[in-house]
Amino acid sequence: MSVTKTVAPIALFAMSGCLGPDLDYGAKPTTFRYTEAGISGLNAVRPYPTPDDVCEVISENQAIREPANDGSFLIACPKHERGAINDRRGEGAKVIAYARHWTILSVPAS
């Protein structure tokens, strides 16, 4: 296999991560097992609100930058983790988008 045939798919895969998540998904879970946030195009920073939780603080990107301009920050929770999503909503977070296996929420600054 030539270097060009090997490098081209790798470069395309790496560049696709720069574009951000595909936000054309709905609220319905697409899987009922835990998947890494990166598989859904998200850049996880740390668990939220504690190190033992399934939700993650995520980095902003072009696709989801606008909702965070009000001082809030973004988190994402696996779609199938309804209890965690409801807990975050009960604390004031708002669902702003869906990315493959994850629900993206905006958490108001405290």
N, C-alpha and C positions, 0 to 999 in steps of 0.2 A: 504494500500500500504506500502511495507517495505521501510525502510530508504535507503537501497541499490538501489532499483528501482528509488527512487526519486533523490538521490544524483548523480548517474552515468550520467544521461542526463545533469544535471546542470554542472558537472565537464567537460564533453565533450564540452558543449557549451562555457564555460569559456576558455578552452584550445584552442578552434578553433580561438578565437580572438587573441591569441598569435602568431599564425602562419602567420598572415598578410592577406592582401586582395587577393582574387582570381583575377588574372590579365588576365584571359582568355576571357574577354569581348571585344567587338569592340566599335567603336566610336558612333554607333547608339544608341540613347536614349532607355532605357529599361522601362522608365516611364516618364510621363510628369508632375509629381508633385514632390515637394521637399521631400527628404528623408534624415534622419540623416546620416552623413558620416559613423558612426559606423556600420550601416546596411550593408555597402559595405566593411567592414573590415578596415576602415581608422580611425585614431585617430586624430580628429580635435583639434587644439590648440586655434585658434582665427580666426575671419573673416579677409579676405584680399581683397583689400588693406585698407578698412576702416571698422569700426564696422557695417556699414549698407549694406555691400556687401554679396553676396551669396557664393563666393569662401572662402575657409578655408586654412590656413596654416596647414599642417599635419605633424605629427611626422614620422620620418623614422622608418622602420622595416626591417627585413631580406629580404623581397621581393623587396623593393624599396630603399635600401640603396645605391647601387652603383652610380646612377646618381647624388647623392648629395655630392659625395666626392670631387667635384671641387670648393667648397665654395658656391655653389648655395643652395637654399632651396626649399622645395616642397610645392605645393599648390594643392588643388583639387577643381573643380567646378562641379556642377550638369551637366550631359551631355546635358540636355534639355536647359540649359542656354547658348545658342550659342553666344549671345551678350557679356556676361561676358568672355567666353573663347576667343573670338576674341579680346576683349580688352586686356586681359592678353598676348596673343600672339603678339599683336601690341606693347606691352611694352618689348618684348624680351623673354617671357616665351616659352618653348618648350614642346609639348605634349610628354610624355614618356610612358604612360600606361593608361589603362582603368580598373576601378574596379566597377563592377556591375552598379550602377547608377551615377558614378562620373568619370570625366576625370582628370588624374593626370598630373601636369605640373611641370617642373623644372624652377625656376626663378633665373636668374644669380644674383650673389652678386653685389651690387652697389658700 
